[in-house]
Amino acid sequence: MRRYPPIADHGLIGDLQTCALVSSEGVLDWFCSPRFDSPSIFAGLLDHERGGFFALTADAPHVTTRQLYLADTAVLVTRFLTSDGVGEVVDFMPVRQPRTATDRHRIVRILRVVRGRVRFTLECRPRFDYGRLPHDLVVDGATARFAGPGTHAHLQALGPVPLEADGPDVRAAIVLEAGERAAVVLTVCDADGPAPAATSVDEVLESYLRVNRFWHGWMSRCRYRGRWQQMVNRSAITLKLLTYAPSGAPIAAPTMGLPEQEGGERNWDYRYTWIRDASLSVRAMREIGFTEEADAFRAWLGRRVMAGPAPSGEPLQIMYRVDGNPHLAEEVLGHLEGWRGSAPVRAGNGAAGQLQLDVYGEVVYALAQAATLTEAVGYDGWQRSAEILDWLCDHWDRPDEGIWETRGGRQDFTYSRLMCWVAMDRGVRQATLLARPADVARWTATRDAVMRQIMERGWDGERRAFVQRYGSPVLDASLLLMPVVGFISPRDPRWLSTLDAIDRELVSDSLVYRYDPAASPDGLRGSEGTFSLCSFLYVHALARAGRLQQARYAFDKMLTYANHVGLFAEEIGPTGEQLGNFPQAFTHLALITAALALDEELDRAPAEGGWE
């Protein structure tokens, strides 16, 4: 067992309230309960010694492993090829119906041998509250109970799995012949709740069939039939896994503390709902047929709009917990060494209190995706939205921290002003379409003032490009969203020259950096990799600009950086390794929208006489 496998060397399983990462060696090294943003039970990914893990590995001198998902499901299969036989571990989490919040979650791990004879080793070493709290162990035959303060984990073995205490943990040596099966079921629940009922191998197999039926039924709603169906389907499933079903809120990523640079300090907690990320996902999910998920998030967003001011005093903040709680106090977990020594490990996110004016555009953009805005927020919601837009008319022209949550001081970021334009533009459209009371004249005047300011101060005439912030020549890949939101035509001369400048300065072999930290200090030490979201936005921009050969080549190359089961982290490092929290929802939603745009332009191209 490797102490720290590569970040990308994992598959994801989940039950739409929390999830777990399983390495290609069969080691479950990340799991929080009862929610995505709860303290960890297993965090070996951040500290092999103190974090805890749940391993089911093949015990043989030379083992080759393979990992895959069952098609169109979140059921993960890890295969072990040894000199004596071939074995498999099938991992999944049953999905509860109805989707009400619960403190009880199950991880099911089925072992089977398909050829010869395989010896497996089981090690279950939970560490509660990010490894800060001890637990007691009780082993009773085929069951083990790990009793932590407030939380218990119950392990039930089914078949020839002889559990043995190993200090406060459990081990087992399991030998199976071809055709034989065994299983272990880990149930995590509140300490005051009842112990899980005994189960059987047959019941576990029925649970396996049910979870397959759930995912196949859900995927049957997908309308995408384009050229990259397998990758789009996997991205859709990943986005679903990263959505908290009881509230409809998607998280940015299921992990915390995974670095943007190995050994560096850019290690953040992404287990929360960024309005920016989730708002852009509405369009992606709706366009491929998942309207229920898009509507659920809009309803969640409507509740945030109605909730009143954030703790900062602003009408909204940039991120919330999945239940809408705005408090995300950041703390450093100094007892964890971090993935391969990347410290500090942070829980919570201090950026929640930053001023990022783009959030207002993203809120209105998401709500405007509904057939009618009143379906998403109702008349009272419209009134509150109109109040926010009235407020924004007086408060849009301020420096802020920007989309990338820099910690180097507030600036006049072009992207922030762009999204203020979006807020006013979509507000005017919706007020007119729905005939709702609004100060349309004032909103229109503000929208036009924002556009004029961006065109005058966000445009660098010498560079022939839109720039990151006023008064600076630095480029920024966030501006690849300019044509997506309709601010400028994707073939406007100003936009095409901006795209050329981005290609020269921020693109490396079709991979795109967010910006150059050396030219635009962000208050943090170290560097970062190319940003996978931006690489897909680049493909999208190329496609809409009519540069289809370049767009398709960049897209196909980008897909080669996916991991072995089709997942993407936040960034790609200098030698192709994945960096940052994993998997990242923003990357997968951008993959979907890039595929949709590229398919549409490729389908249209022959009628227009070819590509370029």
C-alpha positions in Angstrom: 0.0 0.0 0.0 1.4 3.4 -1.0 1.3 6.0 1.7 0.1 8.7 -0.7 -1.2 7.6 -4.1 -1.5 10.2 -6.8 -4.6 12.4 -6.4 -6.1 11.1 -9.6 -5.5 7.5 -8.7 -9.1 7.2 -7.2 -12.7 6.5 -8.1 -15.6 8.2 -6.4 -18.7 6.5 -4.9 -21.5 8.2 -3.0 -25.1 8.2 -1.9 -26.1 11.8 -2.8 -25.4 13.1 0.7 -21.8 12.2 1.2 -19.2 10.2 -0.8 -15.9 8.3 -0.6 -12.7 8.0 -2.6 -11.2 4.5 -3.3 -7.7 4.2 -4.7 -6.8 1.8 -7.5 -5.2 -0.4 -4.8 -8.6 -0.8 -3.1 -7.9 1.7 -0.2 -10.8 3.9 0.8 -8.8 6.9 2.1 -11.4 9.7 2.2 -14.9 9.7 3.7 -16.9 12.2 5.7 -20.2 11.6 7.4 -23.0 12.4 7.7 -22.5 15.1 5.0 -19.9 16.2 2.5 -18.8 19.0 4.8 -18.8 16.9 8.0 -15.6 15.8 9.8 -13.8 12.9 8.2 -14.0 9.2 9.3 -11.2 8.3 6.9 -8.7 10.9 5.8 -5.6 8.8 5.0 -5.3 10.9 1.8 -4.2 13.8 4.0 -2.3 11.8 6.6 -1.5 8.2 6.2 -0.8 7.6 9.9 -3.4 9.9 11.6 -6.1 10.1 9.0 -7.4 6.5 8.9 -8.3 4.3 5.9 -10.3 1.2 5.0 -8.3 -1.1 2.8 -9.3 -4.2 0.9 -6.2 -5.2 -1.0 -4.8 -8.3 -2.7 -2.0 -10.0 -0.7 0.4 -11.3 -3.3 4.1 -10.6 -4.3 3.2 -9.0 -7.7 -0.2 -7.5 -8.2 -1.5 -5.6 -11.2 -4.6 -3.5 -10.5 -7.3 -2.2 -12.8 -10.2 0.1 -11.9 -13.4 0.9 -13.7 -17.0 1.9 -13.3 -19.9 -0.3 -14.4 -21.3 1.6 -17.4 -23.5 4.5 -16.6 -23.4 3.9 -12.8 -21.5 5.0 -9.8 -20.5 1.4 -8.9 -16.8 1.1 -8.8 -14.9 -2.1 -9.5 -11.2 -2.6 -8.5 -9.6 -5.7 -10.1 -6.5 -7.5 -8.8 -4.5 -9.6 -11.2 -2.1 -11.9 -9.4 0.0 -14.9 -10.3 -2.6 -17.2 -8.6 -5.8 -15.7 -9.7 -8.0 -12.7 -10.4 -10.1 -11.0 -7.8 -12.4 -8.0 -7.6 -13.7 -5.6 -5.0 -17.0 -3.9 -6.0 -17.7 -0.7 -4.1 -20.9 1.4 -3.8 -23.1 3.3 -1.5 -26.8 2.6 -1.5 -28.9 5.6 -2.5 -31.7 6.3 0.0 -35.2 7.0 -1.1 -36.8 9.4 -0.3 -33.9 11.7 -0.2 -34.2 13.1 3.3 -31.1 14.1 5.3 -29.9 11.2 7.5 -27.0 10.5 9.8 -26.8 6.9 8.6 -24.7 6.0 5.6 -23.5 2.6 4.3 -20.4 1.6 2.3 -20.8 -1.8 0.7 -17.7 -3.7 -0.4 -18.2 -7.0 -2.2 -15.2 -9.3 -2.8 -15.2 -12.0 -5.5 -12.7 -14.2 -7.3 -13.3 -14.8 -11.0 -10.2 -17.0 -11.7 -7.9 -19.1 -9.5 -7.4 -18.2 -5.9 -6.8 -14.8 -4.3 -5.8 -13.8 -0.8 -7.2 -10.5 0.4 -6.2 -8.4 3.3 -8.7 -6.2 5.1 -7.7 -3.3 7.4 -10.3 -1.0 8.8 -8.8 2.0 10.7 -11.3 4.8 11.2 -10.1 8.1 12.8 -13.0 10.3 13.9 -13.1 14.1 13.5 -10.2 14.5 11.1 -8.2 12.1 13.3 -8.5 14.2 16.5 -10.8 11.9 18.5 -10.1 8.4 19.9 -12.6 5.5 19.7 -13.3 2.2 21.4 -13.5 -1.1 19.6 -15.8 -4.0 20.3 -15.4 -7.1 18.1 -18.1 -9.7 18.3 -17.7 -12.5 15.8 -18.4 -11.2 12.4 -19.1 -7.6 13.5 -17.0 -4.8 14.9 -18.1 -1.5 16.4 -15.9 1.5 16.4 -17.4 3.8 19.1 -16.3 7.4 18.6 -17.6 10.4 20.5 -21.0 11.1 19.0 -20.5 8.8 16.0 -20.3 5.0 15.7 -19.1 2.9 12.7 -20.4 -0.7 12.5 -18.5 -3.2 10.3 -20.3 -6.4 9.4 -18.5 -9.2 7.6 -20.4 -11.6 5.4 -18.7 -14.9 4.4 -15.2 -16.1 5.3 -14.0 -12.8 6.7 -12.4 -13.6 10.2 -12.3 -10.2 11.9 -9.4 -9.7 14.4 -8.7 -6.8 16.7 -5.5 -4.9 15.9 -5.3 -2.3 18.7 -8.3 0.0 18.2 -8.6 -1.3 14.6 -9.6 -4.4 12.7 -7.8 -6.7 10.4 -8.7 -9.9 8.4 -7.1 -12.3 6.0 -9.6 -13.5 3.4 -9.0 -16.4 0.9 -11.5 -17.0 -1.9 -11.5 -19.5 -4.7 -13.0 -18.9 -8.2 -16.7 -18.3 -8.0 -16.7 -17.5 -4.2 -18.0 -14.2 -2.8 -17.8 -12.3 0.5 -18.8 -8.8 1.6 -18.2 -6.2 4.2 -20.7 -3.5 5.1 -19.7 -0.4 7.0 -22.5 1.6 8.5 -21.8 5.0 10.0 -24.5 6.5 12.2 -25.2 8.7 15.3 -24.0 7.2 18.5 -27.5 7.4 20.0 -29.2 5.7 17.1 -29.9 1.9 16.9 -27.3 -0.5 15.6 -27.7 -1.5 12.0 -29.8 -4.7 11.5 -27.9 -7.8 10.5 -27.8 -8.5 6.8 -26.9 -11.3 4.5 -24.9 -11.9 1.3 -28.2 -12.2 -0.7 -29.4 -8.8 0.7 -26.2 -7.2 -0.2 -26.5 -8.5 -3.7 -30.0 -7.2 -3.9 -28.7 -3.8 -2.8 -26.1 -4.0 -5.6 -28.9 -4.6 -8.1 -31.0 -1.7 -6.8 -28.2 0.8 -7.0 -27.5 -0.3 -10.6 -31.1 0.2 -11.4 -31.1 3.6 -9.8 -28.2 4.9 -11.8 -29.4 3.3 -15.1 -32.8 4.9 -14.5 -31.3 8.3 -13.8 -29.0 8.2 -16.8 -32.0 7.2 -19.1 -33.1 10.9 -18.8 -29.9 12.1 -20.4 -30.6 13.7 -23.8 -26.9 14.0 -24.9 -26.3 11.9 -28.1 -23.2 13.6 -29.3 -19.6 12.6 -30.2 -18.3 12.3 -26.6 -21.2 10.4 -24.9 -19.1 8.3 -22.6 -17.2 11.3 -21.1 -20.4 13.5 -20.9 -22.2 10.7 -19.1 -19.4 10.2 -16.6 -19.3 13.9 -16.0 -23.1 14.0 -15.4 -22.9 11.2 -12.9 -20.0 12.9 -11.2 -22.1 16.1 -10.9 -25.0 14.1 -9.5 -22.7 12.5 -6.9 -21.5 15.9 -5.8 -25.1 17.2 -5.3 -26.6 17.1 -1.8 -30.0 15.6 -2.6 -31.9 16.9 0.5 -31.3 20.5 -0.5 -30.4 20.4 -4.2 -27.1 22.1 -3.6 -24.0 20.9 -5.5 -20.5 21.2 -3.9 -17.4 22.2 -5.7 -15.5 19.0 -4.8 -15.7 16.3 -2.1 -12.3 16.9 -0.7 -10.3 19.4 1.3 -6.6 20.2 1.5 -5.4 18.6 -1.8 -2.7 20.9 -3.1 -2.5 23.0 -6.3 1.2 22.5 -6.0 2.8 19.5 -4.2 4.3 20.7 -1.0 2.7 24.2 -1.4 0.2 26.2 0.7 -2.6 26.5 -1.8 -4.7 23.8 -0.1 -8.3 24.8 0.3 -11.6 23.2 1.5 -14.0 22.8 -1.5 -16.8 20.9 0.2 -19.3 23.8 -0.1 -21.7 25.3 -2.6 -20.2 28.1 -4.6 -23.0 30.1 -6.2 -20.7 30.7 -9.2 -20.0 27.0 -9.9 -23.5 25.8 -9.2 -25.1 28.5 -11.3 -23.1 27.6 -14.4 -24.0 23.9 -13.8 -27.7 24.7 -14.1 -27.4 25.4 -17.8 -25.2 22.3 -18.4 -27.6 19.9 -16.6 -30.7 21.4 -18.1 -29.3 21.2 -21.6 -28.6 17.4 -21.3 -32.0 16.7 -19.8 -31.6 16.8 -16.1 -34.2 19.6 -15.4 -35.0 18.2 -11.9 -31.5 18.8 -10.7 -31.5 22.3 -12.2 -34.8 23.2 -10.6 -33.7 21.9 -7.2 -30.7 24.1 -7.2 -32.7 27.1 -8.4 -35.1 26.5 -5.5 -32.1 26.4 -3.1 -30.8 29.6 -4.6 -34.2 31.2 -4.3 -34.0 30.5 -0.6 -30.7 32.2 -0.3 -32.0 35.2 -2.1 -35.0 35.4 0.4 -32.8 34.7 3.5 -31.6 38.3 3.7 -28.1 39.8 4.1 -25.0 37.6 4.6 -22.9 38.0 7.8 -20.8 40.5 5.9 -23.8 42.8 5.3 -23.8 42.1 1.6 -27.1 40.8 0.1 -25.4 37.5 -0.7 -22.1 35.7 -0.2 -20.1 33.6 -2.6 -20.5 30.2 -1.0 -22.6 28.4 1.6 -22.9 25.0 3.3 -25.2 22.6 1.5 -28.0 23.5 3.9 -27.6 27.2 3.3 -25.6 28.0 6.4 -23.3 30.9 5.6 -20.8 30.3 8.4 -17.6 28.5 7.1 -15.0 29.5 9.6 -11.5 28.4 8.4 -9.2 26.5 10.7 -5.8 24.9 10.2 -5.6 21.2 11.1 -2.0 21.3 12.2 -1.9 17.7 13.3 -2.3 16.5 9.7 0.8 16.4 7.5 -1.1 16.9 4.3 -0.9 14.9 1.0 2.8 14.3 0.5 3.6 17.0 3.1 1.4 19.7 1.5 0.5 21.9 4.5 -1.3 23.6 6.0 -4.5 21.5 5.8 -7.5 23.8 6.1 -11.1 23.0 7.1 -13.7 25.6 6.4 -13.0 28.4 3.9 -12.2 32.0 4.8 -13.0 33.1 1.3 -16.7 32.9 2.2 -16.4 36.4 3.6 -14.7 37.9 0.5 -16.4 40.5 -1.6 -16.9 39.0 -5.1 -19.3 41.1 -7.1 -19.7 38.5 -9.8 -22.0 36.5 -7.5 -24.9 38.8 -8.4 -24.7 38.1 -12.0 -24.4 34.4 -11.4 -27.5 34.4 -9.2 -29.7 36.1 -11.8 -28.1 34.1 -14.7 -29.1 30.8 -12.9 -32.6 31.9 -12.0 -33.2 33.2 -15.6 -32.6 29.7 -16.9 -36.0 28.7 -15.6 -38.9 28.7 -18.1 -40.2 31.7 -16.1 -38.4 33.3 -13.2 -41.6 33.1 -11.1 -41.4 29.3 -11.2 -38.0 29.4 -9.5 -38.6 32.1 -6.8 -42.3 33.2 -7.0 -43.5 36.8 -6.8 -42.0 37.4 -3.4 -38.7 36.1 -4.7 -39.0 38.4 -7.7 -39.5 41.4 -5.4 -36.4 40.4 -3.3 -34.4 39.9 -6.5 -35.5 43.4 -7.8 -34.4 44.9 -4.4 -30.9 43.3 -4.9 -30.6 44.7 -8.4 -31.7 48.1 -7.2 -29.0 47.9 -4.6 -26.4 46.7 -7.2 -27.1 49.8 -9.2 -25.4 51.8 -6.4 -22.8 49.2 -5.5 -21.4 47.6 -8.6 -18.5 50.0 -9.2 -16.2 48.7 -6.4 -12.9 46.8 -6.2 -13.2 43.2 -5.0 -11.3 40.0 -4.5 -12.4 38.5 -7.9 -13.4 35.1 -9.2 -10.2 33.4 -8.2 -10.5 34.5 -4.5 -7.1 36.0 -4.4 -5.7 37.1 -1.1 -3.6 40.0 -2.3 -6.0 42.8 -1.9 -9.1 44.1 -3.8 -8.8 45.2 -7.4 -11.1 46.4 -10.2 -11.5 43.0 -11.8 -13.0 42.9 -15.3 -14.8 39.6 -14.7 -16.6 41.0 -11.7 -17.9 43.9 -13.8 -18.8 41.5 -16.6 -21.1 39.6 -14.2 -22.6 42.8 -12.9 -23.5 43.5 -16.5 -25.1 40.0 -16.7 -27.1 40.7 -13.6 -28.6 43.9 -15.1 -29.0 42.4 -18.5 -30.9 39.3 -17.4 -32.9 41.4 -14.9 -34.1 43.7 -17.7 -35.0 40.8 -19.9 -36.9 39.0 -17.2 -38.8 42.1 -16.1 -39.9 42.7 -19.7 -40.7 39.1 -20.4 -42.7 38.5 -17.3 -44.2 42.0 -17.0 -43.0 42.3 -13.4 -42.6 45.6 -11.5 -39.1 46.8 -11.8 -37.1 50.0 -12.4 -36.2 48.9 -15.9 -35.0 52.3 -17.0 -32.5 52.4 -14.1 -31.3 48.8 -14.6 -30.9 49.5 -18.4 -28.9 52.6 -17.7 -26.7 50.7 -15.2 -26.2 47.8 -17.6 -25.1 50.2 -20.4 -22.7 52.0 -18.0 -21.1 48.8 -17.0 -20.6 47.8 -20.6 -19.1 51.2 -21.5 -16.7 51.0 -18.5 -15.5 47.5 -19.5 -15.0 48.5 -23.1 -13.0 51.6 -22.0 -11.1 50.4 -19.0 -11.1 46.6 -19.3 -9.9 46.8 -22.9 -6.1 47.3 -23.5 -5.8 49.0 -26.9 -2.1 48.3 -27.2 -2.5 44.6 -26.4 -5.7 44.3 -28.3 -7.2 42.3 -25.5 -9.5 42.4 -22.6 -7.4 42.3 -19.4 -7.8 40.9 -15.9 -8.2 44.2 -14.1 -8.3 47.8 -14.9 -4.9 49.5 -15.4 -3.0 46.2 -15.8 -1.9 44.4 -19.0 -2.3 40.9 -17.3 -4.6 38.4 -19.1 -7.2 36.2 -17.3 -8.9 33.1 -18.5 -12.1 33.9 -16.6 -12.8 36.3 -19.5 -13.4 33.2 -21.7 -16.9 33.5 -20.4 -17.5 36.8 -22.1 -19.2 35.4 -25.2 -20.9 32.6 -23.3 -22.9 35.1 -21.3 -23.6 37.2 -24.4 -21.5 40.2 -23.5 -19.8 40.1 -26.9 -20.1 38.1 -30.0 -17.8 35.1 -30.2 -16.6 36.4 -33.6 -16.3 40.1 -32.7 -12.8 41.4 -33.7 -12.1 42.5 -30.1 -12.9 39.1 -28.9 -10.9 37.2 -31.5 -7.8 39.3 -30.7 -8.4 38.6 -27.0 -8.6 34.9 -27.8 -5.3 35.2 -29.8 -3.6 36.9 -26.8 -4.8 34.2 -24.4 -3.6 31.6 -26.8 -0.1 33.2 -26.9 0.3 33.8 -23.1 -1.9 31.4 -21.1 -2.1 28.3 -23.2 0.4 25.5 -23.0 -0.2 22.6 -25.4 -4.0 23.3 -25.3 -4.0 23.6 -21.4 -4.9 26.9 -20.0 -3.5 28.8 -16.9 -6.0 31.0 -15.0 -3.5 33.9 -15.0 0.2 34.4 -14.4 0.8 34.8 -10.6 4.2 36.2 -11.3 2.7 39.1 -13.3 -0.4 39.4 -11.0 0.6 38.6 -7.4 -2.3 36.9 -5.6 -0.9 37.0 -2.0 0.1 33.4 -1.9 3.5 31.6 -2.3 4.2 29.1 -5.0 2.8 28.3 -8.4 -0.1 26.2 -9.7 -0.9 24.1 -12.7 -3.1 24.7 -15.7 -6.8 25.1 -14.7 -8.9 22.4 -16.2 -12.1 24.5 -16.1 -10.3 27.1 -18.2 -9.0 24.5 -20.7 -12.6 23.5 -21.4 -13.8 27.2 -21.6 -11.0 27.7 -24.2 -12.4 24.8 -26.3 -15.9 26.4 -26.0 -14.6 29.8 -27.1 -12.6 28.3 -30.0 -15.7 26.4 -31.2 -18.0 29.4 -31.1 -15.3 31.4 -32.9 -15.4 29.0 -35.8 -11.9 27.6 -35.1 -13.2 24.0 -35.2 -10.0 22.1 -36.0 -8.2 23.8 -33.2 -11.1 23.3 -30.8 -11.6 19.6 -31.5 -7.9 18.9 -31.2 -7.7 20.8 -27.9 -10.8 19.0 -26.6 -9.6 15.5 -27.5 -6.2 16.2 -26.0 -7.8 17.5 -22.8 -9.7 14.3 -22.5 -6.5 12.4 -22.3 -5.7 14.0 -19.0 -8.7 12.4 -17.4 -7.9 9.7 -14.9 -8.4 6.0 -15.5 -12.2 6.3 -14.7 -12.8 9.6 -16.5 -12.5 12.0 -13.5 -10.7 15.4 -13.4 -9.2 17.3 -10.5 -9.0 21.1 -10.5 -5.6 21.4 -12.3 -3.1 19.7 -14.4 0.6 19.8 -13.3 3.6 20.4 -15.5 4.1 16.6 -16.2 0.4 15.8 -16.7 -0.4 14.9 -13.1 -3.7 16.0 -11.6 -3.6 18.6 -8.8 -6.1 20.2 -6.4 -9.3 18.9 -4.9 -10.8 15.9 -6.7 -13.0 15.4 -8.6 -14.0 19.0 -9.3 -17.5 19.8 -10.3 -16.6 23.0 -12.2 -14.3 21.0 -14.5 -16.9 18.4 -15.3 -19.7 21.0 -16.0 -17.3 22.8 -18.3 -16.5 19.6 -20.1 -20.3 19.1 -20.8 -20.8 22.7 -22.1 -17.7 22.4 -24.3 -18.9 19.2 -25.8 -22.3 20.7 -26.5 -20.9 23.8 -28.1 -18.4 21.7 -30.2 -21.0 19.2 -31.3 -23.3 22.1 -32.4 -20.6 23.9 -34.4 -19.4 20.6 -36.0 -22.9 19.7 -37.0 -23.4 23.1 -38.5 -20.0 23.3 -40.3 -20.7 21.1 -43.4 -23.7 23.2 -44.3 -21.5 26.3 -44.2 -18.9 24.8 -46.5 -16.4 23.2 -44.2 -14.5 24.1 -41.0 -12.2 27.0 -41.6 
